[in-house]
Amino acid sequence: MNEAQILLVTAASIAFLHTILGPDHYVVFTAMGKAHGWSLAKTLRVTFLCGVGHVLSSVVIGGVGIFLGAQLVSVTAFEGMRGSLAGWALLAFGLMYFAWGLRKAGRGYSHSHVHVHEGLVHDHEHDHHSDHSHVHKEAGKTVTPWAIFIIFVLGPCEALIPLFMYPAARQSTGLVIAVAVVFGLVTLITMLAAVFLTSISIRKMPSLGRWEHAVAGASVAACGAAISFIGL
C-alpha cells in the first residue's frame, strides 16, 4: 500500500471507531424515534441529516483552517471547544426532555376523584393527558429533530482534523478531499447501520407506556454526560 492508501484506510478505520465508541451517534436517534413513534424510515432520515451536518461542520472548519494556514494545534483546540459545547448542550437537552417526559407521564396517570351530588357519593377516574395534548404533541414533533440537528452541527469530528492536515501540509488537495469523503461516508454508514440495528432491537421490547419520553430524555442526558465527563 502506498502512502495515500494507508491514509484513506486510516481515515475509514478512525471514522468507524469514532462513531461506534460515541453512543450519541446512534442512541439519541433510537431513543427519540421510539419515544415519538417515528417510523424506521423517518428515524434513519433524521439520523442521515444530522450526520451530514455533523461531518460537514468539521469539514468546513478544517477547510477554513487549511486556507488560512492555521496550525494543527489551533484548529484542534477550536474543535475541542466545540466538542465541550455540544456535550453540555446534549446534556441540557436530555435533562429538559427528561423533566418534560416526567411531567407528561404525570398527566397521563389515571386517578379518581370523589364527588357528592344530592346525597349520592361516587367517584370517577380521569387523567390530564388530553388537556391540550395535541398542541404539545405537534410541538414535540417539530422541535425535537431540529434541536438534535443543531446539537450535531455543533458537535465536531475531532479525529478528522489531523487526517486533514497531513495531506494539506503536502499540498495534496485531491487527497484532502478524498480523506473528507471517505471519513464522511464511513461515519454516515456506521451511524445509519447502528441506528437501524438498535431501532429494530428496541422495537421488539415491551412498550414503556407513559414513561417512554422520560426514558428517552434520560438516555440522551446520559450520552451528553458521557461526552462532558468521560470524553467519549
Secondary structure, DSSP 8 states (H G I E B T S, - for coil): --HHHHHHHHHHHHHHHHHHT-GGGTHHHHHHHHHHT--HHHHHHHHHHHHHHHHHHHHHHHHHHHHHT--HHHHHHHHHHHHHHHHHHHHHHHHHHHHHHHHHHHHT--EEEEEEETTEEEEEEE-STTTTHHHHHHHHHHHHHHHHHHHHHHS--TTHHHHHHHHHHTT-HHHHHHHHHHHHHHHHHHHHHHHHHHHHHHHTS---GGGHHHHHHHHHHHHHHIIIII--
